[in-house]
Amino acid sequence: MEPARRSTYQEVTRWLDYQRFYPAGLRSDLDDAPAEEWWRWRGLDVHLDRLAAPDAPVKLLLLHGAGGYGRMLAPYARMLAQLAPVEVLAPDLPGYGLTRGDRPVAYPEWIDCVADLVAAERARDGRPVFLLGASMGGMLAYSVAATVDVAGLVVTCLLDPRDVTARMRMTRLPAMGRLDPSRLGPVRPFEAWRIPMRWIANMGAMSNDAALTALVAADPSGGGNRVALRFLRTFLTSAPPVEPEAFTACPVLMTHPAEDRWTPVALSRAFFDRIAADKRLVLLERAGHLPVEEPGLTQLGQAVSEFVS
């Protein structure tokens, strides 16, 4: 049997619709886009975007959340590559973007996937690896940094699903967040079922630009994606490998949008303030959850470039 043909972002082009929301110097098109690669992991073909910089001393992995995918983060990858000597990679995590599979994925597999990707990139050329986790990718990046050797951790927010207040902000209806995730056992027989992420997550607060929010929510590679109930249950019942009071693995930078209507700064600080490692908080002025506004967008680039340099 011949292997299934893999799509590319030369064919799946909805990501081009995002470009108009960013300054001209950060935009990509079909002729000037990150290089596409495939990385085989546990029977899945994981799609990677790479802005190669073989002479750069470090690498940076961009990790999307529940409404994104690697190519959606291309403007941020380009911004950081322009500001700092760094090679940037952005994976499509299992179930999102072009990384597809037949089996339902559990949230701990996202942690394992990124941890193994860090190890693979370290083995490739020995360069230190930084992580930047956006949205739900923030806690994902934190969990990876707690388990493998990374040079530094950048997050745009840190939401602990054990916190009922955080769950109430994450979910489309606050009543969903009040439900005790430990009582989701009855859904196990139906965990292969895939439901639209927008039924669960508060996608209406993805950005402070209505047109951008609508684009994300309708994008089948990102916010319009269908996810398995197994992924939702295992995320909502997850705990970080190390509590923040014991986290000293690497320095931490939180670049939090100051006008985030989905995950307000106070929710992230409930976890961030407990982190024992060296840390810094930068508030991105006028920026929403998906930061496209100025001066927040420029502040994001400056803060991260200084951190990795």
The 8 nearest C-alpha neighbors of each residue, nearest first, counted from 0:
[[1, 2, 3, 4, 5, 42, 101, 43],
 [0, 2, 3, 4, 5, 44, 42, 6],
 [3, 1, 4, 0, 5, 44, 43, 42],
 [4, 2, 5, 1, 0, 6, 44, 100],
 [3, 5, 2, 6, 1, 7, 44, 97],
 [6, 4, 3, 7, 97, 44, 2, 98],
 [5, 7, 4, 10, 97, 8, 11, 9],
 [8, 6, 9, 10, 11, 5, 97, 35],
 [9, 7, 11, 10, 12, 6, 70, 14],
 [8, 10, 7, 11, 29, 12, 6, 30],
 [11, 9, 8, 7, 12, 6, 13, 29],
 [12, 10, 8, 9, 13, 7, 6, 14],
 [11, 13, 14, 10, 8, 15, 9, 16],
 [12, 14, 15, 16, 11, 218, 17, 8],
 [15, 13, 12, 16, 17, 71, 70, 18],
 [14, 16, 13, 17, 18, 12, 28, 27],
 [15, 17, 14, 18, 13, 19, 214, 12],
 [18, 16, 15, 14, 19, 20, 71, 211],
 [17, 19, 26, 20, 15, 16, 21, 27],
 [20, 18, 21, 17, 16, 22, 26, 23],
 [19, 21, 18, 17, 291, 22, 211, 16],
 [22, 20, 19, 18, 25, 23, 291, 26],
 [23, 21, 24, 25, 26, 20, 19, 18],
 [24, 22, 26, 25, 21, 19, 18, 27],
 [23, 25, 22, 26, 21, 78, 77, 27],
 [26, 24, 74, 23, 22, 77, 78, 21],
 [27, 25, 18, 23, 24, 74, 21, 22],
 [28, 26, 32, 31, 25, 18, 29, 74],
 [29, 27, 31, 30, 32, 15, 26, 18],
 [28, 30, 31, 32, 9, 27, 8, 15],
 [31, 29, 28, 32, 27, 9, 33, 34],
 [32, 30, 28, 27, 29, 33, 26, 34],
 [31, 33, 27, 28, 29, 30, 34, 73],
 [32, 34, 50, 49, 48, 35, 31, 73],
 [35, 33, 49, 48, 32, 50, 36, 51],
 [34, 36, 48, 47, 33, 49, 37, 46],
 [37, 35, 47, 46, 48, 34, 38, 49],
 [36, 38, 46, 45, 47, 44, 39, 35],
 [39, 37, 45, 44, 40, 46, 36, 47],
 [38, 40, 44, 43, 45, 37, 42, 41],
 [39, 41, 43, 42, 38, 44, 45, 112],
 [42, 40, 43, 39, 44, 112, 45, 108],
 [41, 43, 40, 39, 44, 100, 45, 38],
 [44, 42, 40, 41, 39, 45, 100, 99],
 [43, 45, 39, 38, 37, 98, 46, 40],
 [46, 44, 98, 38, 37, 43, 39, 47],
 [45, 47, 37, 91, 98, 90, 36, 97],
 [48, 46, 90, 36, 89, 35, 37, 49],
 [47, 49, 35, 89, 33, 88, 34, 90],
 [50, 48, 88, 34, 33, 51, 87, 47],
 [51, 49, 87, 33, 86, 88, 34, 52],
 [50, 52, 86, 49, 53, 87, 34, 88],
 [53, 51, 86, 55, 54, 85, 50, 84],
 [54, 52, 55, 51, 86, 56, 85, 124],
 [53, 55, 52, 56, 84, 85, 86, 57],
 [54, 56, 84, 85, 52, 53, 57, 86],
 [55, 57, 126, 54, 85, 84, 58, 127],
 [58, 56, 127, 85, 126, 55, 128, 86],
 [59, 57, 86, 128, 85, 87, 129, 127],
 [58, 60, 129, 87, 130, 128, 86, 88],
 [61, 59, 88, 130, 89, 87, 131, 129],
 [62, 60, 89, 131, 132, 88, 130, 59],
 [63, 61, 132, 136, 131, 133, 60, 89],
 [64, 62, 136, 67, 133, 68, 132, 69],
 [63, 65, 135, 136, 134, 67, 66, 133],
 [64, 66, 67, 135, 222, 63, 221, 196],
 [67, 65, 222, 221, 64, 215, 68, 202],
 [66, 68, 221, 63, 64, 65, 71, 222],
 [69, 67, 91, 96, 71, 63, 70, 221],
 [68, 70, 89, 91, 90, 71, 72, 63],
 [71, 69, 73, 72, 68, 48, 14, 89],
 [70, 72, 68, 69, 73, 14, 67, 17],
 [73, 71, 70, 69, 75, 74, 76, 68],
 [72, 74, 76, 70, 75, 71, 77, 69],
 [75, 73, 25, 77, 76, 72, 26, 78],
 [76, 74, 78, 77, 73, 72, 79, 25],
 [75, 77, 73, 79, 74, 78, 87, 80],
 [76, 78, 80, 74, 75, 79, 25, 73],
 [79, 77, 75, 81, 76, 80, 25, 74],
 [78, 80, 82, 81, 76, 77, 300, 83],
 [79, 81, 77, 78, 82, 83, 85, 76],
 [82, 80, 78, 79, 83, 77, 84, 76],
 [81, 83, 79, 80, 304, 78, 300, 84],
 [82, 84, 304, 85, 80, 81, 79, 308],
 [85, 83, 55, 80, 56, 82, 86, 57],
 [84, 86, 55, 57, 58, 83, 80, 87],
 [85, 87, 58, 52, 51, 50, 59, 55],
 [86, 88, 59, 50, 58, 49, 60, 76],
 [89, 87, 49, 60, 48, 61, 59, 50],
 [88, 90, 69, 61, 48, 47, 60, 62],
 [91, 89, 47, 69, 92, 46, 48, 88],
 [90, 92, 69, 68, 96, 46, 95, 98],
 [91, 93, 95, 90, 94, 98, 109, 45],
 [94, 92, 98, 95, 99, 91, 109, 45],
 [93, 95, 99, 98, 92, 100, 96, 226],
 [96, 94, 93, 92, 220, 91, 98, 68],
 [95, 97, 220, 68, 91, 98, 221, 94],
 [96, 98, 99, 46, 95, 91, 6, 220],
 [99, 97, 45, 93, 46, 96, 95, 91],
 [98, 100, 94, 97, 93, 95, 101, 43],
 [101, 99, 102, 43, 94, 98, 93, 103],
 [100, 102, 103, 99, 104, 43, 94, 191],
 [101, 103, 100, 104, 191, 99, 227, 94],
 [104, 102, 191, 227, 229, 105, 101, 230],
 [105, 103, 230, 102, 106, 229, 108, 93],
 [104, 106, 230, 108, 107, 229, 233, 103],
 [105, 107, 230, 234, 108, 109, 233, 104],
 [108, 106, 110, 109, 105, 111, 233, 234],
 [109, 107, 111, 106, 110, 105, 112, 104],
 [108, 110, 112, 107, 106, 111, 113, 92],
 [109, 111, 107, 108, 113, 112, 143, 114],
 [112, 110, 108, 114, 109, 113, 115, 107],
 [111, 113, 109, 115, 110, 114, 108, 116],
 [112, 114, 116, 115, 110, 111, 117, 109],
 [115, 113, 111, 117, 116, 112, 143, 110],
 [114, 116, 118, 112, 117, 113, 111, 119],
 [115, 117, 113, 119, 118, 114, 120, 112],
 [118, 116, 114, 120, 115, 119, 121, 113],
 [119, 117, 115, 121, 116, 120, 122, 114],
 [120, 118, 116, 122, 117, 121, 115, 123],
 [119, 121, 123, 117, 122, 118, 116, 124],
 [122, 120, 125, 118, 123, 119, 126, 124],
 [123, 121, 119, 120, 125, 124, 118, 126],
 [122, 124, 120, 121, 119, 125, 126, 118],
 [123, 125, 126, 122, 121, 120, 119, 127],
 [126, 124, 121, 122, 123, 127, 120, 128],
 [125, 127, 57, 124, 121, 56, 128, 58],
 [128, 126, 57, 150, 58, 125, 149, 121],
 [129, 127, 58, 149, 150, 59, 57, 126],
 [128, 130, 59, 151, 150, 149, 152, 58],
 [131, 129, 60, 152, 59, 153, 140, 61],
 [132, 130, 153, 61, 154, 60, 62, 152],
 [131, 133, 137, 136, 62, 154, 140, 61],
 [132, 134, 136, 155, 137, 63, 154, 64],
 [133, 135, 136, 64, 137, 156, 155, 132],
 [136, 134, 64, 137, 138, 133, 65, 139],
 [135, 137, 132, 64, 133, 139, 134, 63],
 [138, 136, 132, 154, 140, 133, 135, 139],
 [137, 139, 141, 157, 140, 136, 135, 142],
 [138, 140, 136, 142, 137, 141, 110, 143],
 [141, 139, 143, 137, 132, 138, 142, 136],
 [140, 142, 138, 144, 139, 143, 137, 145],
 [143, 141, 145, 139, 140, 144, 239, 240],
 [144, 142, 140, 146, 145, 141, 114, 110],
 [145, 143, 141, 146, 142, 147, 149, 140],
 [144, 146, 142, 143, 147, 141, 241, 248],
 [145, 147, 143, 144, 142, 148, 240, 114],
 [148, 146, 144, 143, 145, 149, 114, 117],
 [147, 149, 144, 150, 146, 248, 145, 128],
 [150, 148, 128, 151, 129, 144, 147, 127],
 [151, 149, 129, 128, 127, 249, 148, 152],
 [150, 152, 129, 249, 250, 149, 251, 130],
 [151, 153, 251, 130, 129, 131, 252, 250],
 [152, 154, 131, 252, 253, 251, 130, 132],
 [155, 153, 137, 132, 253, 156, 131, 133],
 [154, 156, 255, 254, 133, 253, 134, 137],
 [155, 157, 154, 267, 137, 134, 255, 158],
 [158, 156, 267, 138, 137, 270, 159, 271],
 [159, 157, 267, 165, 160, 138, 156, 266],
 [158, 160, 161, 162, 157, 165, 270, 138],
 [161, 159, 162, 235, 166, 158, 165, 237],
 [162, 160, 159, 163, 236, 238, 235, 237],
 [163, 161, 165, 160, 164, 159, 166, 158],
 [162, 164, 166, 165, 177, 167, 176, 161],
 [165, 163, 167, 166, 162, 168, 176, 266],
 [166, 164, 168, 162, 163, 167, 158, 169],
 [167, 165, 176, 169, 163, 168, 164, 160],
 [166, 168, 176, 173, 164, 165, 169, 170],
 [169, 167, 165, 166, 170, 261, 262, 164],
 [170, 168, 166, 167, 200, 201, 165, 171],
 [169, 171, 200, 201, 199, 172, 167, 168],
 [172, 170, 201, 200, 199, 173, 169, 198],
 [171, 173, 174, 170, 175, 167, 176, 201],
 [174, 172, 167, 176, 175, 170, 168, 171],
 [173, 175, 177, 176, 172, 167, 178, 170],
 [176, 174, 173, 177, 172, 178, 170, 167],
 [175, 177, 167, 166, 173, 174, 178, 170],
 [176, 178, 174, 175, 163, 167, 179, 173],
 [179, 177, 176, 175, 180, 174, 182, 163],
 [178, 180, 181, 182, 177, 183, 176, 163],
 [181, 179, 182, 183, 236, 235, 178, 232],
 [180, 182, 179, 183, 236, 184, 235, 178],
 [183, 181, 180, 184, 179, 185, 178, 186],
 [184, 182, 180, 185, 181, 186, 232, 179],
 [183, 185, 186, 182, 187, 181, 180, 232],
 [186, 184, 187, 183, 188, 182, 189, 190],
 [187, 185, 189, 184, 188, 183, 190, 228],
 [186, 188, 190, 189, 185, 184, 229, 183],
 [189, 187, 186, 190, 185, 191, 184, 192],
 [190, 188, 187, 186, 191, 192, 228, 229],
 [191, 189, 229, 228, 187, 192, 188, 227],
 [190, 192, 103, 227, 189, 193, 228, 229],
 [191, 193, 190, 227, 189, 228, 194, 226],
 [194, 192, 227, 226, 225, 228, 191, 195],
 [193, 195, 225, 226, 196, 227, 192, 228],
 [196, 194, 225, 197, 198, 224, 226, 223],
 [195, 197, 198, 199, 225, 200, 224, 226],
 [196, 198, 200, 199, 195, 202, 223, 222],
 [199, 197, 196, 195, 200, 171, 194, 201],
 [198, 200, 197, 171, 170, 196, 201, 195],
 [201, 199, 170, 171, 197, 202, 169, 196],
 [200, 202, 171, 170, 203, 169, 204, 197],
 [203, 201, 205, 204, 200, 197, 216, 222],
 [202, 204, 201, 205, 212, 206, 216, 213],
 [203, 205, 261, 202, 206, 260, 201, 207],
 [206, 204, 202, 212, 203, 288, 289, 261],
 [207, 205, 289, 287, 288, 208, 204, 212],
 [206, 208, 287, 209, 204, 205, 212, 288],
 [209, 207, 211, 206, 210, 212, 287, 205],
 [208, 210, 212, 211, 213, 207, 206, 203],
 [209, 211, 213, 212, 208, 214, 215, 207],
 [212, 210, 214, 208, 213, 209, 215, 206],
 [211, 213, 209, 215, 214, 206, 210, 205],
 [212, 214, 216, 210, 211, 215, 209, 217],
 [213, 215, 211, 217, 212, 216, 218, 210],
 [216, 214, 222, 212, 218, 217, 213, 211],
 [215, 217, 222, 223, 213, 214, 218, 212],
 [218, 216, 223, 214, 215, 219, 213, 222],
 [217, 219, 223, 215, 221, 220, 216, 222],
 [220, 218, 223, 224, 221, 217, 222, 225],
 [219, 221, 96, 218, 224, 95, 223, 68],
 [222, 220, 67, 66, 224, 218, 223, 219],
 [221, 223, 66, 216, 215, 224, 218, 67],
 [224, 222, 219, 218, 217, 216, 221, 195],
 [223, 225, 219, 221, 222, 220, 195, 196],
 [224, 226, 195, 194, 193, 196, 223, 227],
 [227, 225, 193, 194, 196, 195, 224, 228],
 [226, 228, 193, 229, 192, 230, 191, 103],
 [227, 229, 190, 231, 230, 192, 232, 193],
 [228, 230, 190, 227, 232, 231, 105, 233],
 [229, 231, 105, 106, 233, 228, 227, 232],
 [232, 230, 228, 234, 229, 233, 235, 227],
 [233, 231, 229, 235, 234, 230, 228, 236],
 [232, 234, 236, 230, 106, 235, 231, 237],
 [235, 233, 237, 106, 231, 236, 232, 230],
 [234, 236, 232, 160, 233, 237, 180, 231],
 [237, 235, 233, 234, 180, 232, 181, 238],
 [238, 236, 234, 235, 233, 239, 160, 161],
 [237, 239, 240, 236, 161, 159, 160, 241],
 [238, 240, 241, 142, 242, 237, 141, 138],
 [239, 241, 142, 238, 145, 242, 146, 143],
 [242, 240, 239, 145, 246, 243, 245, 142],
 [241, 243, 244, 245, 239, 246, 240, 274],
 [244, 242, 274, 246, 245, 273, 241, 275],
 [243, 245, 275, 274, 273, 242, 246, 241],
 [246, 244, 243, 242, 275, 247, 241, 274],
 [247, 245, 243, 275, 244, 248, 276, 274],
 [246, 248, 276, 249, 275, 245, 250, 277],
 [247, 249, 246, 145, 144, 276, 250, 148],
 [250, 248, 151, 247, 150, 276, 251, 152],
 [251, 249, 277, 151, 278, 276, 152, 252],
 [250, 252, 278, 152, 153, 151, 277, 279],
 [251, 253, 153, 279, 278, 280, 152, 254],
 [252, 254, 280, 154, 155, 153, 255, 281],
 [255, 253, 281, 155, 282, 280, 154, 252],
 [254, 256, 155, 282, 253, 156, 283, 257],
 [257, 255, 283, 286, 259, 287, 258, 282],
 [256, 258, 283, 282, 284, 259, 286, 255],
 [259, 257, 287, 286, 256, 285, 260, 284],
 [258, 260, 287, 288, 263, 256, 261, 257],
 [261, 259, 204, 262, 263, 258, 287, 288],
 [262, 260, 204, 259, 263, 168, 288, 205],
 [261, 263, 259, 260, 168, 266, 264, 169],
 [264, 262, 259, 265, 266, 260, 261, 267],
 [263, 265, 267, 266, 268, 262, 255, 257],
 [266, 264, 268, 267, 263, 269, 262, 270],
 [267, 265, 269, 264, 268, 263, 165, 262],
 [266, 268, 157, 264, 269, 156, 265, 270],
 [267, 269, 271, 265, 270, 272, 266, 264],
 [268, 270, 267, 266, 271, 272, 265, 273],
 [271, 269, 268, 273, 272, 267, 157, 243],
 [270, 272, 268, 273, 274, 269, 267, 157],
 [273, 271, 268, 274, 270, 269, 275, 267],
 [272, 274, 271, 243, 244, 270, 275, 269],
 [275, 273, 243, 244, 271, 272, 276, 246],
 [274, 276, 244, 246, 247, 245, 273, 243],
 [277, 275, 247, 274, 250, 246, 278, 249],
 [278, 276, 250, 251, 275, 279, 249, 247],
 [279, 277, 251, 252, 250, 276, 280, 274],
 [278, 280, 252, 253, 251, 281, 277, 250],
 [279, 281, 253, 252, 254, 282, 278, 255],
 [280, 282, 254, 253, 255, 283, 279, 302],
 [281, 283, 255, 257, 256, 254, 284, 280],
 [284, 282, 295, 256, 257, 286, 255, 298],
 [283, 285, 295, 257, 286, 294, 282, 256],
 [286, 284, 258, 295, 257, 292, 283, 293],
 [287, 285, 256, 290, 292, 295, 258, 284],
 [286, 288, 259, 258, 290, 206, 207, 289],
 [287, 289, 259, 206, 205, 290, 256, 261],
 [290, 288, 206, 287, 205, 291, 286, 207],
 [291, 289, 286, 287, 288, 292, 296, 256],
 [290, 292, 296, 289, 21, 286, 20, 293],
 [293, 291, 286, 296, 295, 290, 285, 294],
 [294, 292, 295, 296, 297, 285, 291, 286],
 [293, 295, 297, 296, 284, 298, 292, 285],
 [296, 294, 283, 284, 293, 298, 286, 297],
 [295, 297, 299, 293, 298, 294, 291, 292],
 [298, 296, 300, 299, 295, 294, 301, 293],
 [297, 299, 295, 301, 296, 300, 302, 283],
 [300, 298, 296, 302, 297, 301, 295, 303],
 [301, 299, 297, 303, 298, 302, 79, 304],
 [300, 302, 298, 304, 299, 303, 305, 297],
 [301, 303, 305, 299, 304, 300, 298, 306],
 [304, 302, 306, 300, 305, 301, 299, 307],
 [303, 305, 83, 301, 306, 307, 302, 300],
 [306, 304, 308, 302, 303, 307, 301, 83],
 [305, 307, 303, 304, 308, 302, 252, 151],
 [308, 306, 304, 305, 303, 129, 151, 83],
 [307, 305, 306, 304, 83, 84, 303, 85]]
